[in-house]
Amino acid sequence: MSTYLIADSGSTKTDWVITQDGLKVGAFQSAGINPFYQTSEEIIPVLNEQVIPNLTSQVDKVFFYGAGCADEKSSRPVFDALSHCILSAAQIEVASDMLGAARGLCGREPGLACILGTGANNAFYDGEKIVHSIGSLGFWLGDEGSGSYLGKTLVVNFLQNELPSELHEKFAAAYPEINRLYVLENAYKKPYPNRFFAAFSKFIAENIADSYMQQLVSDAFSLFTEKYILKHPNAAQYPVHFTGSVAFYYQSILKDVLASRNLQCGRILKTPLEGLVQYYA
């Protein structure tokens, strides 16, 4: 019996699945693991405290797909931490969350795979490998359409008194600590500013019936579409798939944006793990 441990990791959380002979037998979550922000020494405690206790049998292979794991050098802290903590694994593969999304969404068929979670990314996948990508510039310079982008836009609009009065009052009541200095400190002096801003997307979800919020999300998805999807050659000829909580929870708005650009909407999954289980089966 072969036991695989498959992970899909973002900056906020990591979703893990355990399979035995191709069948899912367990699932759990841990904190996000991102080697762009964390060293192997910082990742090891996350694995020991939040992952290892969930493993009830020997793991034969580990397939880890994560944000910040663009190549062998950048993903080394994750590989070293997994090798240190999961000694039974004869094979450990660490690759980008984009490749994981492509395999989970497209399987072995060509298509455009997109991530809209805490961050944002995109790639054209030929059924085997990623062949073209409009590179993400990360939280400060990109991530349009993501949870962190939506949260940042909301907070900026609040601080600059651009929210409708009713929404402004609701936001102030929900987050009484928010003021200019507090936001600047979390944005520029504290770690994980992307997580800080992404947390405010919850307020958008709670008030999505408001037309202002719907337009805010629609504008963000339109920007993502223009900056990334439409720059892929022949984008309209292939299904456009999405994974991530933002795409999943706002999929009705996302589908409208895609339709307005004559794009084919493919699968929209909260995480690519369901597809990855099928891929490895």
Secondary structure, DSSP 8 states (H G I E B T S, - for coil): --EEEEEEE-SSEEEEEEEETTEEEEEEEEE---TTT--HHHHHHHIIIIIGGG--S---EEEEEETT--SHHHHHHHHHHHHHH-TT-SEEEEEEHHHHHHHHHHTTS-EEEEEESSSEEEEEE-SSSEEE-----HHHH--TTSHHHHHHHHHHHHHTT-S-HHHHHHHHHH-TT--HHHHHHHHHTSS-HHHHHHTTHHHHHHTTTSHHHHHHHHHHHHHHHHHTGGGSTTGGGSEEEEESHHHHHTHHHHHHHHHHTT-EEEEEES-SHHHHHHHH-
